[in-house]
Amino acid sequence: MENTEARSTDRTVYVKTIAVIDLPREVRDQAAGLEQLYAVHDSQGQQLALVGDRKLAFLLAREHDYAPVMVH
């Protein structure tokens, strides 16, 4: 059984570098010449955001009361 209480209180998100070339064409077309993007995922693996700048990924997470952690 899933522990929904622990899931709802876990405010950690994970920021991961994504190579633009590995993304679907629709996303690559919107990447404006960038070689990498930053994906923000919750503790369950759900992608919450995809942005072009590491600082922006961390800023967005903090603005929404999440604690961002970089994944290598």
ABEGO torsion letter per residue (X at the ends): XBBAAAAAABABBBBBBBBAAABBAAAAAAAGGBABBBBBBBAAGBBABBBABAAAAAAAAAAAGBBBBBBX
